[in-house]
């Protein structure tokens, strides 16, 4: 997921502002040039990715205006990608321990008042123990699915591992049922602000199914009207 340890950016950087709609980062480049950039891409790890991109752009002789325009319009689907709705849906392809840690950190930064209901699938060759450890005390409920690929940790096994860590978890074999449960559970969270989170596998995040959460949410709202 591109996360780098603090202090290891190739150029000096400092956060200038952030919100669920994007973030602003100030970079100090060799030679005294300072750039303040706006990006739609969320997460502290993206600041390090942008730092590397800025250095490459300068090597290609691009000026500050061109860099700022490019960064402003750049978009990385499935990386802290929000599908707006009454109950927001967040897609993130975090599929390894570092990526999951970065995701959980970003949830605290950008959605501090939200209680995530996570729809998750993990490949059988991934370190699912470490990924679940990262989610401990961070998610309201974990709904476990197969990844949709050939090699996948069985949902019931993943749910059992989560419950061993004190994470409430259920297992499902199909996306539609899991997403229906996510919406139902979120609707019952009267005193909390829910967030549907789809994570753990690029196969799951890249599927058409996550968009059903938004479509179902909108259709239910129209029926109520």
Secondary structure, 3 states (H helix, E strand, C coil): CCCCCCCCCCCEEEEEEEECCEEEEEEECCCCCEEEEEECCCCHHHHHHHHHHHHHHHHCCCCHHHHHHHHHHCCCCCCCEEECCCCCEEECCCCCHHHHHHHHHHHHHHCCCEEEEEEECCCCCCCHHHHHHHHCCCEEEEEECCCCCCCCCCHHHHHHHHHHCCCCEEECCCHHHHHHHHHHHHHCCCCCEEEEEEECCHHHHCCCCHHHHHHHHHHHHHHHC
